[in-house]
Amino acid sequence: MLQLKRYGWLCVLGAEAAYVLCVLGGFLPLRSARGIELHHTIFETFPGFTWISFGSFALGVIYMFVFAWIFAWYMVWMHNTSLVKTEK
């Protein structure tokens, strides 16, 4: 059985690390100008996010925290209910 608290915090850690790497990747000139613009536009699909301000970055951190906990709750529920054996 998975524990929601432990799995949830692991999901938060992973989501926050991925978010920070993706934001930092938006500053690297590894893509064409249109690719960089698309990268920024994808982030701006989050409500209230504009590229780049501290407030938007903090809002993104909050979004990732909430999404990670929703994902963790769902995965723990699915995993743990699949382990429940029904009596015949």
N, C-alpha and C positions, 0 to 999 in steps of 0.2 A: 504494500500500500504506500502510495506517495503521500507526503505531508505537504499540505498547501503552503504553510509558512516557509519551509525550506525551499520548495520548488519555486514559489513565487519570488523569493528574493534572488534566486539564481536566474530566473527569467528577467527580472529587473536589471541585474548586473549585465547580462548579455545584451539586452535591448539598449541600455544606456551606452555601453561600449560601442555597439554598432552605430548608434545615432551620432556619437561624437566623431567616429571615423568617417561617416558619410558627410557630416558637415565639413570636416577638415578636407575631405576629398573634393569638396566644391571650390576650394582655393587653389588646388593643384592644376597647373596648365597641361594636363595629360590628354585633353580632348580638344576638339575644335571649338570655336567660339559658339556655334549653335549647340554643341553638346553640353558645354558649360551652362549656357542659357537654359537648356532643358533640365539640367540637374537642379538649378535654382528654382525653376518653375515647379518641378515636382515637390520640392519642399514647401513651396508657397500654396500647395493644395491644403495644407493644414490651416484650419481657421485661425486667423490672427497672426500668421507667420509672414514676415517680410524678410528678404535676404539683405543683409545680416544685421541684426541688432541684438543687444544683450537680452532685451525683453523677449524677442522671438526665440532666441536660443533657450532661455529658461522655460518658455511656454512649450517648446519641443521636448524638453526634458520631462516636463509634467505629463505631456501626452504619452511619451514612451513609458513612463511609470504606470499610468492608468492602463494602457493597452497591454503591457506585460502582465499586470495582475489579472486582467480579464482573460488573457490567453492561459495563464497559469491555472486559474480557477477551472476553466473549461477542460484543460488537459488532465488535471488531477481528477476531476469528476469523471471524465471518460475512462481514464485508466482504472480508477478504483471501482467504478460500477462494473467494469468488465471482469473484475476479479471475483465479484460476488457470485457464489454458487447458489443456485436455486434448489430447493429440496423437491424430490419427486415422490 
